[in-house]
Amino acid sequence: MPSNWVETSVDVSYGQIACKVWGSKCDDSVNIVALHGFMDNCGSFDQLIPLLDNDYFVVAVDFPGHGFSSHLPAGIAYTDSTWILAVEAVIAHFEFEKIIFISHSMGSTVAFYYATLFPERVTKIIAFDTLMATIHPMENIPKEMAKGYKYLSDLQKKKANITPTFDPKMAVRLLIAAHKTFGDLDEESAKILLLRSTKLTDDKQRIVFTRDERLNCTLSMLPFKSNFEILKEY
């Protein structure tokens, strides 16, 4: 698979879902949809996809609020449904009948959910870093959901929105540190992710993160399910 990709997008009601495309779609191609992890972007797959054979057609997706994709309209919360609808829009746009998911972390959870809803479309899921339960103890559910709603309510009331700026080298270190909870991210990979999640300030000396602040609290619509249970249904 060539290392070069084509930047494209899928139109949705609130803007666009940004995608990278490798290969050419034809009758014999194997269609892959690549889904990144939480707070990342489709740059996650830049070093992986070129290792595949040439008979694959790959679409790597920036989830809404991530990468180059549009943010949701003001006042709207991100939920599991947000990701499912984004994936469905991409699959419909490219007229895929059968797909393979390559996915990381949150993207793998989305792949499992999608396959449960549409098992006839998904032939395979290649998942990285996700087989942990996504549930809280039953008695903690109300408290955890209340925290999410309060965070989003407070965010909407904010009058001044001062966006922090960062030295590019510091941003790399912060991104590496943020991934320590789940694994190691090297400097090269961090720089790849930052290409789609930051922009330069007007003086071009510093950068700001462009992902949606509301992503700090995504409201789960399926708080009682674990990924293992989802897989059993698929």
N, C-alpha and C positions, 0 to 999 in steps of 0.2 A: 504494500500500500504506500503511495507517495506521501511524503511528510507534509506537503502543501494541502491546505484546505480552502474551501470557498465559504466566505461569510454570507449568510442569508438570514431571512427572518420570516416569521409567520404572523400575519395580521390577526389581531384579536380586538375585542371591543374597547379595551383600555390602552391599546398601543401595539406592541409587537413582542413576540417571543423570539429572541435571538438564537441562532444556531450556527454551528460549524458543520460543513459537509465534506466528507472524504469519498472519493470514488465516483462511479457513474451508475445511475439506476437503470436497470434493464430487466428483461423478463427472467434472466437467470441469476440475477444478483441476490445475495443474502442480505436482508435488510436488518441493520442494527440501530437501535436507539440507545444512546449513552446518556445516563442521568447522574449528575454530580451530587456531592454531599452538601449538607447544610452550611450556609455562608460561603460556599466555594463557587465555582462556575465551571463551564464546560472546558476550560483550559486544563482541568484535571486529566483529560485524556490525550493531551497533545503528544506525550511521549509514548503512549500505549498504542494508539490506533495505527501509526505507521508500521508497526510490527505485524499487522494482519496481512493475509493474502489479498490479492487484487480483486477477488470475486465478491468482496463485501462492499455494500453501500452503507455508509455510517453517517448518522445525524446525531451530533452531540448538542444537547439542549442547555441553554441558560434558563433555569426556573424563573418565574416572575419575581421581581425584586432583587435578583442576582445578576451578576455579569452585565451584559448589554441589554438585557430584557427590561421592558417597562415595569414600573412599580404599579401596584394596584391603585385605584382611585382613592382619594382621601376619605378616611372614615371606614374603610373596609379592612377587615382582619385577614391575615393569612391562615388558612386551615389546610387539612389534608385534601379537601376538595379542590383547592387552588392548584395543587400539583397534578392531580388527576386530570383536571380540565385542560391544563397546559399540555400534558402528554397527549391527550385525545386530540387537541387542536393540531399538534405536530403530525400525528399519525394520519389524520384526515387530510391535511395539506399535501402530504407526500403520497397519499393514496396507498398506504401499506395495508396489505391483507394479513400477512404474517410477519412477526418481528422477533428478534432476539434482543433482550435487554442486557447491556453491560452497565453496571451501576455501582456506585460507591456510597456507603453510609446511608444518609437519608434517601438518596436516590434509589437504593435497593429496597428500602421500605415502600417507596412509591411504586416500584416495579412489582413488588408482591401484591400490593393493594390492587394495582391495575390488572394483574393476571387473575386475581380472584374475581374481579368484575367481568373481565373479558377473556376467559381462558382459551377460547377458540382462536384468539389472535396471537397469543404468546407461545412460541415454541420452546424457548429456553431463557433462563435468567442466569447470568454470570455476575454474582454479587460479591462485593468486597466490603468487609467491616460492617456487618449489620445484624448479625444473628443474636442480638440482645433483646430482651423483652422491652416493649415500649409502654409498659403500664406502670401505674403507681398502685400501692395498696389501696383497696377499696375505700378505707376510711379517710385516705388523704386526697381523694379525687376532688371533693368540693373545695378544699383549701387551695389546691394547686390551680384549679380552673379559676378561682376567684382572684388569685395573684395575676393571672394572665389578663383577665378583663380589666382589673384595676390599672395595670401597666398601660394598656391600650387607651383607657379612658384618660389617664393622666397625660399621655403623649398627645392626645388631641387637644388638651387644654393649654399646652405649651404655647406661649406667645413669642418668645425669642428663641430662635433656632440657630445657635452658634455651632458651626461645623468645625470640629477639631482638624487641624492640619498636622502633617507629619513629615519629617525628613525621610526620603525614600529608603535609606539604609535602616532607619528605625522601624519603618513599616514592615520591612522584611523580617526583622527580628521579632516584632510583635506577632506577625502571622505564624512564624515558626513556633513561638511560645504558645499561641492559642491552640495549635494542633497537638501539643504534647499530651493532652488528656487521652487522645485516641491513637497516637502513634508518632512517628518521626517524619517531619517534612524538611527536605533539604533546601538549601538556598536557591538552587536553580528552579525547583518546583514552586517555591514561594514567589519568585519573580514572575513566573508564568501566570500564576493565579492573580497577582496584582495588576497585570496588564488589563484584565477585564473587570476589576473591582475597585479601581481608583482612577482619578483624573488629576492632572496638574492644576495647581492654583494659577491665578492670573499672572503672577510674576515668574511662573515656571520653576520655582525653587523648591516647592513642597508639594505634597499630594494630599488628597482627601479621599476617604472611602465613599463609594457611590451606592453600595447596597442599601436597601430600605431599612430604616431604623426599626420598623415594625416587625422585622424578622426576629428581633430579640425575644419576641413572644408570639410563637405560632400556636394557635388554638387547635388542639387535636380534636377531630370529630370521632375518633375511634380509640378512646382512652382505655377501654377494657380488653382490647385485643393484644396479643403478643404476635411477633413475627412468626413464631412456630405455629400458632393456631391458623394464621393467614395461609401459611404454606400448606398445611394439611387440607384446607379447603380447595386450594389450587390443584 
